[in-house]
Amino acid sequence: MAHRPTYDPYLDNLKSPLIKDESDGKTLRLRFDVANYKPEEVTVKTIDNRLLVHAKHEEKTPQRTVFREYNQEFLLPRGTNPEQISSTLSTDGVLTVEAPLPQLAIQQ
C-alpha cells in the first residue's frame, strides 16, 4: 500500500510539503496524477471548503468496454477563497492546484 501524505485541516504544521513559501506569502500546492485521462475528462471544483478532483474515462469497442474513474477530495484551510484557486495540467499528466493560504490559517 502506497504511503499518502496526511493533511492536518487546521494547518498546525506549516512545514508540510503541501505548503510552499512564496514571496507574497504561503501557498497551498497540491498535485494529482491524472496521466490516464485526457484534459477534457478532468474536472476540479470546490464545494464549501472542499476541493474535489474528478476524472472519468470510458472506451467502448465491440469486444469490450474500459471504464476508469478517479476521485480525490481535499479539505481546504478555513478562509480559503475559491476564486483564488488555480489549476494547471502538465504534459505528463500531473494536475497542480494552488491557492494562497488565508491569513487566518497562517496565524493559527
Secondary structure, DSSP 8 states (H G I E B T S, - for coil): --------TT---TTSTTEEEETTEEEEEEEEE-TTS-GGGEEEEEETTEEEEEEEEEEE-SS-EEEEEEEEEEE--TT--GGG-EEEE-TTSEEEEEEE--HHHHH-
